[in-house]
Amino acid sequence: MPDIRNRPKDKPVVFIVDDDPSMQEALMDLFLSMSFQAQAFESASVFLAEADFSRHGCILLDVRLPGVSGIDFQGQLERIGNKMPIVFMTGFGDIPMSVRAMKAGAVDFLTKPFKDQDILDAVATAIDRDMVRRQQNAQNDAVTSLAQTLTPREREVMGCVIRGLMNKQIAFELGISEVTVKLHRGNVMRKMEARTVVDLVKKAEIMAGSSHPPVS
């Protein structure tokens, strides 16, 4: 079972995946001394079975694990949709392996033995990255929820507005009157909580940049 201490969910957690008990204990003590929550797992399979991926934090992952390499496990996590930032640890200075890990999105690749400050800096960077990712996801979800309140016609009008078309041009393209365009346009601005067209365009860009389909 993972060692879980100081559990309030508003604190970031460092998930330590390393099969060396002495390394687990040393890292646990280090992070807890710095007011991070920490949980240790002896293998990738135990981590998958027991970790709470909804938590805010990062993964501190040993490259050489029983059953699967840390690099392969990084790919496995990506395939199942886990986006939590990863900091790698290794007892071997394998440059090609570190390059592969960094290209796949790892925050850092540290060779054991490392200085306490180096691991703390890497974890702090990873946790900051996770916070930004979560804020972006929340923003994307909020904008998408607003867009889901639009009617099909309002979505069409929004698409025209963000393309820069004037009301007369929108009316011609959609085959409706300018009065109707103005009505739909007002509804779009209100439902999307956009005070200006620039604000509306920014929200459309957020939708286009997320996993949700953009307004057409």
C-alpha positions in Angstrom: 0.0 0.0 0.0 1.2 3.5 -0.7 2.5 5.6 2.2 0.0 8.4 2.6 0.5 11.3 5.0 -0.9 14.8 5.4 -3.8 14.1 3.1 -5.8 17.4 2.5 -6.7 17.4 -1.1 -5.9 21.1 -1.7 -2.2 20.4 -1.3 -0.1 19.1 -4.3 1.0 15.5 -4.1 4.2 13.9 -5.4 3.7 10.4 -6.6 7.0 8.5 -6.1 7.3 5.3 -8.3 10.5 3.5 -7.3 11.2 0.0 -6.2 14.0 0.9 -3.8 12.5 1.2 -0.3 15.4 3.4 1.0 15.0 5.8 -1.9 11.2 5.9 -1.3 11.8 6.7 2.4 14.4 9.4 1.7 12.2 11.1 -0.9 9.1 10.9 1.4 11.0 12.6 4.2 12.3 15.3 1.9 9.0 16.2 0.4 7.0 16.1 3.6 9.7 18.4 5.2 8.8 20.9 2.5 5.0 20.6 3.1 4.4 18.5 0.0 2.1 15.5 0.2 3.9 12.3 -0.9 2.8 8.8 -1.8 5.2 6.0 -2.7 4.6 3.0 -5.0 7.0 0.1 -5.6 5.9 -0.6 -9.2 4.0 0.9 -12.2 1.2 -1.7 -11.7 0.6 -0.7 -8.1 0.7 3.0 -9.0 -2.0 2.4 -11.7 -4.1 0.5 -9.3 -3.9 2.8 -6.3 -3.0 6.3 -7.3 -5.7 9.0 -7.5 -5.1 10.7 -10.9 -7.6 13.5 -10.1 -5.0 14.9 -7.6 -3.0 18.0 -8.4 0.7 17.2 -8.5 3.4 15.3 -10.4 5.0 11.9 -10.8 8.5 11.2 -9.8 9.3 8.1 -11.8 12.3 5.8 -11.7 13.6 4.7 -15.2 14.2 1.1 -14.2 11.2 -0.5 -12.7 10.2 -4.2 -12.3 8.1 -5.3 -15.3 8.2 -2.2 -17.3 10.7 0.6 -18.0 9.9 4.1 -16.8 10.1 5.4 -20.4 7.6 2.8 -21.6 5.4 3.6 -18.7 5.5 7.2 -19.6 4.0 6.2 -23.0 1.4 4.0 -21.3 0.3 6.9 -19.1 -0.1 9.1 -22.2 -2.2 6.5 -23.9 -4.6 6.3 -21.0 -5.0 10.0 -20.9 -3.0 10.9 -17.8 -1.4 14.3 -18.3 0.3 14.7 -14.9 3.9 16.0 -15.4 6.7 13.5 -14.9 10.2 13.9 -13.4 12.5 11.0 -14.2 15.1 9.5 -11.9 17.9 7.1 -13.0 21.0 5.5 -11.6 22.4 5.5 -15.1 23.4 8.5 -17.1 21.7 7.3 -20.3 21.7 10.4 -22.6 19.5 8.8 -25.4 17.0 7.7 -22.9 16.8 11.2 -21.3 16.4 12.8 -24.7 13.5 10.4 -25.5 11.9 11.2 -22.1 12.2 14.9 -22.6 10.8 14.8 -26.1 7.8 12.9 -24.8 7.1 15.7 -22.3 9.1 14.9 -19.2 9.9 17.9 -17.0 13.4 16.8 -16.0 15.7 13.7 -16.0 17.8 13.5 -12.9 20.7 11.1 -12.4 21.1 9.5 -8.9 22.5 10.6 -6.5 21.0 14.0 -7.0 21.1 17.1 -4.7 17.9 17.7 -2.7 17.6 21.2 -4.2 17.7 19.7 -7.7 14.8 17.3 -7.1 12.9 20.0 -5.2 13.3 22.5 -8.1 12.2 19.8 -10.7 9.2 18.9 -8.7 8.2 22.5 -8.1 8.4 23.1 -11.9 6.3 20.0 -12.5 3.7 21.0 -10.0 3.5 24.5 -11.5 3.1 23.0 -14.9 0.3 20.8 -13.7 -1.5 23.8 -12.1 -1.4 25.7 -15.5 -2.7 22.6 -17.3 -5.6 22.3 -14.8 -6.4 26.0 -15.1 -6.4 25.7 -18.9 -8.7 22.6 -18.8 -11.1 24.4 -16.4 -11.2 27.4 -18.8 -11.8 25.1 -21.8 -14.6 23.3 -20.0 -16.2 26.5 -18.9 -16.2 27.9 -22.5 -17.5 24.6 -23.9 -20.3 24.6 -21.4 -21.3 28.1 -22.5 -21.2 27.1 -26.2 -23.5 24.1 -25.5 -26.3 26.5 -24.6 -26.3 27.9 -28.1 -28.9 26.9 -30.6 -27.8 25.6 -34.0 -28.6 28.9 -35.6 -26.8 30.9 -32.9 -23.7 28.7 -33.5 -23.9 29.6 -37.2 -24.1 33.3 -36.4 -21.2 33.0 -33.9 -19.1 31.3 -36.7 -19.8 34.3 -39.0 -19.1 36.9 -36.3 -15.7 35.4 -35.5 -14.9 35.4 -39.2 -15.4 39.1 -39.1 -18.6 39.3 -41.1 -21.0 42.3 -40.7 -24.7 41.8 -39.9 -25.7 42.4 -43.5 -23.2 39.8 -44.7 -24.3 37.3 -42.1 -27.9 37.9 -43.2 -27.1 37.3 -46.8 -25.0 34.2 -46.1 -27.6 32.5 -43.8 -30.6 33.7 -45.7 -32.2 35.5 -42.8 -33.0 39.2 -42.1 -30.7 41.6 -40.4 -33.1 42.0 -37.5 -32.9 38.2 -36.9 -29.1 38.3 -37.1 -29.0 41.1 -34.5 -31.3 39.0 -32.3 -29.1 35.9 -32.6 -25.9 37.9 -32.2 -27.2 39.4 -29.0 -28.1 35.9 -27.7 -24.6 34.7 -28.6 -22.9 37.5 -26.8 -25.0 37.0 -23.7 -24.8 33.2 -23.6 -21.1 33.2 -24.2 -20.6 35.9 -21.6 -18.6 38.0 -24.2 -18.6 41.7 -23.8 -16.9 42.4 -27.1 -16.3 40.6 -30.4 -12.6 40.3 -29.4 -13.7 38.5 -26.3 -15.9 36.2 -28.4 -13.0 35.4 -30.7 -10.8 34.5 -27.8 -13.3 32.1 -26.5 -13.7 30.5 -29.9 -9.9 30.1 -30.0 -10.0 28.4 -26.6 -12.5 26.0 -28.0 -10.5 25.4 -31.1 -7.4 24.7 -29.1 -9.1 22.2 -26.8 -10.2 18.7 -27.5 -13.7 20.0 -28.3 -14.7 20.8 -31.9 -14.6 24.5 -32.8 -17.7 26.5 -33.7 -18.2 26.4 -37.5 
